[in-house]
């Protein structure tokens, strides 16, 4: 592909001092983009893109809150996994696919709040917290710990 049409020119210098010029190269992503564009032009405007399924904010809130309680229970069931995950996040500096938001569990509406409050995941985790509090503080007095 000529440089005027977007081709790249790469100059390679070797340790022996030899210089090689590679002309007309494109990255794979650019080749794929151009092939997709040519295919769209060949199919014409009649081709309709498939629509993605969408979830509402309320549905995302519902799923997120129930998933959060499930993750809490799973990590409480396997403390070694929780430790490994914590160490990995500390060492690796996190990942865009992971997020830890403390106190971000606000439901979108009252129906979702009622569903989450009556969920088995939440009640199981609260039982765990209550049991841990009783083991750590048998007299039941610690103002900094709440369930």
HELIX and SHEET records of a PDB file:
HELIX    1   1 UNK A    3  UNK A    5  5                                   3    
HELIX    2   2 UNK A   28  UNK A   43  1                                  16    
HELIX    3   3 UNK A   57  UNK A   77  1                                  21    
HELIX    4   4 UNK A   79  UNK A   92  1                                  14    
HELIX    5   5 UNK A  110  UNK A  117  1                                   8    
HELIX    6   6 UNK A  120  UNK A  136  1                                  17    
SHEET    1   A 2 UNK A   8  UNK A  13  0                                        
SHEET    2   A 2 UNK A  19  UNK A  25 -1                                        
END                                                                             
